[in-house]
Amino acid sequence: MNNDQMKFCQECGLEGMVGCPKCGHEIRRGIKHCGACGIEVEAYKEAEQCLTQARQFLKSREYDAAVRKTKRGLPLGPLHAELSLVDTEARKHVENINKLRTKIDQLVSRGRFEDAKAKLEDLAKIVADNQSIRQEAKVLEGRITDRDLLQELSAADTAWNACDYPSAMQHCQAALKIRQ
């Protein structure tokens, strides 16, 4: 900038005055602190960008990304309260997701596939990546089918060994229906 009274640079034509990102007071481009509110201009801009992006991630249910953005913006100082609120909300969702994942794993390990599938449906309501959840649900459906098929075949075998042929046939027919 050539002169304090000029609004544009005589060399490049770039506007030399901009609004403070916090208070809107007109300040010279490139200045470190606003003379009206005292904010560190670049730190405020970066914190504002982190807050905006974190809110977008929160809205799109990308909670880990929201936490990363707030973690980047919090040390900058400006907008600390707003960043903290977004961070708290995102972390709460991450914690809920982790609890659901743990519960799903426990249910699967106990062979309670229908209950695990119901929890997967709950999880699908709060995460962005529903494609992987649909894939997990298909795997659980396959495990349910396999379990039910084995139960019917085992019951058919038991009935056959007990010479209860009508019951053995019923279990075999039930197994065929499961397989279809």
Buried (B, 14 or more C-beta within 10 A) or exposed (E): BEEEEEEEBEEEEEEBEEEBBBEEEEBEEEEEBBEEBEBBBBBBBBBBBBBEBBBEBBEEBBBBBBBBBBBBBBEBEBBBEBBEBBBEBBBEBBEBBEEBBEBBEEBBEEEBBEBBBBBBEEBBEEBEEEEEBEEBBEBBEEBBEEBBBEBBBEBBEEBBEEEBEEBBEBBBEBBEEBEE
